[in-house]
Amino acid sequence: MSNVEQKNNSVKRILNVQDVSIFDGDHPLIQSISLSVNQGDFHCIIGESGSGKSLLTRTILNMKHLKLHYLGNIDIDLNKTDAVFQDVYSNMFQNITLAKQFKYLFEASQSKLSVEEQYEEILKMMKVFGLENGEALWNCYPFELSGGMAQRVAFIMALIRRPKCLILDEPTTALDKENCHNLMQYLGDMYRQNEMTVIFVTHDINLVKAYATHISIMKDGQIIESGDKETVLNHPKHEYARKLMSIARRREKYA
């Protein structure tokens, strides 16, 4: 057996999407998408608004709309997967304090930390993300948080369970530049230390360049380009992908 064959056999597939299509009546929302993500990948999904990115990620998580019709197969271990959605308030129960929600999450993950250690870990993570008043937030309800605060709290909640796969849908949209940097730096550290797999939906090409191992580009409900980062960024084949990368390079000059 060759070294390449040995390497291919040792790769663990975390997500396998096979020929998935989604219809609203006769109107296709997602068209014949196939996508594979392996253990240790930081797979970024990019594309304009309305291209189907969020619908795809929610379908991967088996969060299906009753009025839509689904075709195809998806293989993923949801017990080892967590997610943060663009609508971060949907990640939390609005009528339960943050303290109780953190408590439930630690219990669900069968944490061996004491209650005091759990509290200290949460406060430490809050400070990393610029939430200096963690003690005051402890007994708050999610609806009392600003959008940026809720986004960071939702991210902390997702990491508590130490998921093997983390799906993030535009996790930095409500954050300023400093907090975005802190969140991404922490995510990068967790990704490397815990051998996580990350599926990251974003509009930010700079984040893609800094963190991605693989990229998929979506347009009109289809993946029109997919591959390793260097190939997609530097040698895109599809006309739309080439235009997207050209625009990103021009913007870099004025950043």
N, C-alpha and C positions, 0 to 999 in steps of 0.2 A: 504493500500500500504506500502511495506517495505521501510526502509531507502535507501537500494540499488536501488530499483525501482525508488524512488523519485530522487536520484542522477543521475541515468541514463537518466531520463526524462528531467532533468534540463541542461544536457550537450548539448552545441550547436555544431553541426557539421560544420566545416569550409571547409573541403575538403572531397569529397567522390569519389574515383576512383573505378570503377566497371568493372572488367574483360577487361582491356585495353590491346590490342595487336597491334603491329606496324610491318608492313612488307615492305621490299624492294624487290619487285617482290615476289618470293616464299620464300625469306630468312627472318625469324623472327628476329626482332631487340629487341622487347619487347614482352614478352609472358605472357598473362593472368594475368596481375597485378591488384590486388585490394588493396586499401589503404584508411584508414580513419584517418583524423586528426581533433581533436576537439579544440575548442577555449581554448587558454592558453597553448597549447602544444608547446614544443620546440622539434620538430621532426627532428632528424638527419638521413640522408640517406648516408650510407657509402658503399664502394665497390671499387674494382680495376678499373683502367682506362679501358674504353670500356665495362663496365658492363651495361651501359644504363642510368646512373644517370641523366646526362644532358639532354638526349633525353626525359626522363620522365618528368623532370621539365618544359621543353619548351612545351611539349604536354599539361601539366596541364595549362599552360598560353595561350593555343590555338595558339601557334606559330608552325604551322604545315608545313612540307615540301610537296610541290606539288607532288613530285615523290613517296611519301610513302603512304601506305594504312593503314588506322586507323580503329580499331574496339573497341567497348566498350563505356562506358559513363563516363563523368567527370562532377561533380557538384562543382562549386566554384564561388564566387562573385568576378569577376575580377575588378570591380569598387572599391573594397576595398582592392585590392591586389597590391603589388609592388614587384620588383625583381631586383637583381644585378647578372649579369652573369659573368662567368669566363672570357669571352672576354669583359672586362669592357668598352672598347671603343664603343661597340654596345649599351651601355646604354645612349649614348650622341650623339647629332648632331655635326658632326665634323666641320661644317662651321658656327657655332654659338658660340659666346663667352660664357664663364661660367656665366657671369653676366646676360645675356639675358635668359639663360636656367634656372637659379635660379628664375628669375622674372616670367617666364612662369609657373614654378612649384608652386610658391606661389599663382599666380592667379588661377591656376587650382584647388588648394586646398581651394580656397576662404578664404585665410588667412586674419585675421583682423589686422595683424601687419602693421605698417607704413613701408615705404621704408627703412627708417633709421634703424628701428628695425629688419627688414629682413636682412639687411646688417650685423648688429651686431651679429645676431644669427648665420649666416653662418661663420663669422670670428671666433666666439667662438667655433663652431664645428670643424673648420679647425685646430685650435690650439690644441684641444683635441686629434686630430689624427696626430699631429706632423707637420702640414702644417703651420709653423710659418709665412710664407710670404704670407698670405692670400690676403692682399691688392694687391700684385703684380700679383697674380693668377687671380684676378677678371676679367680682360679683356683678359685673355688667351683663346686660342682655345683648345679643348680637345687633338688634335694631338700634341700640344706642351708639354703635360705632360708626365712624365715617367710612366711606368706601375704601380708602387706603388702609385704614386700621383693620377693617374686616378682611381685606385681602391678605394681610400679613398673618392675622390670627388663623385664617383658613389654611394657610400654608403650614403653619406650625402644627395644626391639628392633623394634617395629612402626614407629616413626618413622624409623629409620635408612634405610629404603628410600625415604623421601619419597613415600609412596603418594598417588595422586590421590584415592583413596577409602579411608577408614578406618572400619571397623566395630568398635564397642566395645560389649561385652555386660557391663553392670554393672561398669565399670572402677574404681569407687571403693569397693566394698563392704568391702574389707579395710583401708581407709585411715582414719587419724584425721582430724579436721577440718582441721588445718594442711596435711597432705600432700595431702588432697583438694583444698584450695584451690590449692596449688602445681601439682598435676597439671592441674587445669582451666584455670588461668591460662596454663600453658605450651601446652596444647592449643589454647586460644583464639588465642594468638599464632601458632602454627604454621598453624592453620586460615586465618587472615587473610593471613599472609605468603606462603603457598604455594598459595593458592586451592584448598584441599582441600575435599572433600565428606566430611561426617561423618554416619554413621548410629549413633545413640547410644541404647542400651537402658538404661533406668534406672527406679527407683522414686522418685527424688528430684525432686519438683516444683520445688523451689528451683533446682536445676541446669537444669531445663527452662526456667524463666522467664528465667534469666540468659543462656543460650547458644543456645537453639533458634531456628531460623527457621521450622521446620515441625514439626508434631506429629501422630503417629498414636496412637490409643488402641485397645488390644486387649482383648478379653474373649471367653472361651470359643472361642478359635481363629479369631476374626474381627476385622477392623478395623472398629470401630463408629463411629469419628469420625476424620477426617483433614483437615488444612488448614494454613494459615499460623498462626503462634503466636497472634497477637492474636485471631483468630476462634475458635480452639479454646479458648483460655483464658477469653475474655470472653463468647463467644456459643455455647457448646456446644449441639448439637441433641439428642443422644441422652441419655436419662434417666440412664444410668450415667455418662456424661461429666459431666453437670451435678452429680451427687452427688460425683464425684471432685474436681471443682473446688471445690465447697462445703466438703468436708472439708479440702482444702488451705488454703483461706482461713481456716478456723477455727484450724487448727494454726499459721498464721502469727502469730496474736495472742499465742501462748504461746512462740514461738521465741525 
